[in-house]
Amino acid sequence: MNIAILSRGEALYSTKSLLNAGQARNHNIEVLDPSYCNLAMENGKAVLYFENELVDDLHAIIPRIGASNTFYGTNVVRHFEAMGVFSVVSSDGISHSRDKWTCFQIMTKNQIPVPKTVFASFFEFEEQLKTFNGKPIIIKLLEGTHGEGVILSESPQNALATIETLNAAGVKFILQEYIEEAHGTDIRAIVVDGVVVAAMRRICKDGDFRSNLHRGGSSEIIQLSSAEEKIAIKAAKAIGLGFCGVDILQSKNGPLVLEINSTPGLEGIENTSGINVSKSVIGFIERSRKK
């Protein structure tokens, strides 16, 4: 099969892992930087050129669309979909996962448990803060990755000062309850084709509350409970992602989905779990050709 990885970082661990997995299965697999893809409609059909060369022989793509390139990268994926090329993640799934509020709306509609979350309205900041009963809250920018744009406020007074600053800058954000009993840890579950293929617990470094490995957190292998596995699979399906990372908090009320990542990093999960996630992604593509 002819497969393309859409990535701006050919030297990145995740890109190389996927490339190696495809080559090991004797596929023709290459890396295309979506920034150099030119999109067009010609004679009533969607066509795509990469560095002025027509691309018309691909069977599947593996999008690795970074947050800084969401708009154009998602358009490239949508164009391939219009051309009939299979994608392991849908263009709509990428868009929905990048907007945290939209993501929570979809999950709630599908009865997937999430932390209490409020869309910040500058008309009602103080009233919205009262609904958290004086407890610590998390302030999150609508778009952000690797723990960036996430602020913990210990008191309503501190939260209000931060909120007013963000509002003055025209930044959109959400307010979310802080799950204290999680103790700065979460679970990253990798879902491929409706199956959890690997999972790990992520632990924040001392002095932080964010468990992202990019921020110095550590990780350990974990066996998911049936409830955790079930909501990870359900969340991936609801957002429309055949391959994704689902972040889960362990709360006193059961597992809660914190976030869904349409371009999960593979280095941490593969090294922690010892599982070749990339091989599962290639297997997903192979099965898609048989349907």
Secondary structure as GFF3:
##gff-version 3
##sequence-region A 1 291
A	DSSP	beta_strand	2	6	.	.	.	ID=ss1
A	DSSP	alpha_helix	13	24	.	.	.	ID=ss2
A	DSSP	beta_strand	28	32	.	.	.	ID=ss3
A	DSSP	three_ten_helix	34	36	.	.	.	ID=ss4
A	DSSP	beta_strand	37	42	.	.	.	ID=ss5
A	DSSP	beta_strand	45	50	.	.	.	ID=ss6
A	DSSP	beta_strand	53	54	.	.	.	ID=ss7
A	DSSP	beta_strand	60	63	.	.	.	ID=ss8
A	DSSP	three_ten_helix	67	69	.	.	.	ID=ss9
A	DSSP	alpha_helix	70	82	.	.	.	ID=ss10
A	DSSP	beta_strand	86	87	.	.	.	ID=ss11
A	DSSP	alpha_helix	91	98	.	.	.	ID=ss12
A	DSSP	alpha_helix	100	109	.	.	.	ID=ss13
A	DSSP	beta_strand	117	119	.	.	.	ID=ss14
A	DSSP	alpha_helix	125	130	.	.	.	ID=ss15
A	DSSP	beta_strand	137	141	.	.	.	ID=ss16
A	DSSP	beta_strand	150	153	.	.	.	ID=ss17
A	DSSP	alpha_helix	156	168	.	.	.	ID=ss18
A	DSSP	beta_strand	173	177	.	.	.	ID=ss19
A	DSSP	three_ten_helix	180	182	.	.	.	ID=ss20
A	DSSP	beta_strand	185	192	.	.	.	ID=ss21
A	DSSP	beta_strand	195	203	.	.	.	ID=ss22
A	DSSP	three_ten_helix	213	215	.	.	.	ID=ss23
A	DSSP	beta_strand	218	221	.	.	.	ID=ss24
A	DSSP	alpha_helix	226	239	.	.	.	ID=ss25
A	DSSP	beta_strand	243	251	.	.	.	ID=ss26
A	DSSP	beta_strand	254	261	.	.	.	ID=ss27
A	DSSP	alpha_helix	267	273	.	.	.	ID=ss28
A	DSSP	alpha_helix	277	290	.	.	.	ID=ss29
###
